[in-house]
Amino acid sequence: MHKKIIISFLVLLALIASTSFVLAGEKEAIDSAVKAIDAGFKGEIITAEDKDPSETAQGFIGNAIKIILGIMGSIALCVFIYGGIIWMTSGGADQRISTAQNTMIWAALGLFVIFSSYMIITYLIDKFAF
């Protein structure tokens, strides 16, 4: 029963974190749509240079990748916390301590890979988006 509560809490935490990433992206999309509508009402012509980079195919794919990496980072963080909880509740049992250590090591490596890929993708999108 205790394990189900912990897993439910971690899933809830991951959902809350991923929702915040999605909503942050939606605000930018709404702002750019409002700018385009305002320009249309004023009779202005919107050229490719005036477009927000998130409106292009590269920008859309880049934003989708960033959202997915954010969700994966949230899940990896939850796994890391889960490993810490296992360690704290191990009661000195060597088997559970080694399981917790392995869980935390792999979660930390996963976070490192996710952050590295996030930085690489952000650099590539900024460098090659046109």
ABEGO torsion letter per residue (X at the ends): XAAAAAAAAAAAAAAAAAAAAAAAAAAAAAAAAAAAAAAAAAGBBBBAAABBAAABAAAAAAAAAAAAAAAAAAAAAAAAAAAAAAAAAAGGBAAAAAAAAAAAAAAAAAAAAAAAAAAAAAAAAAAABX
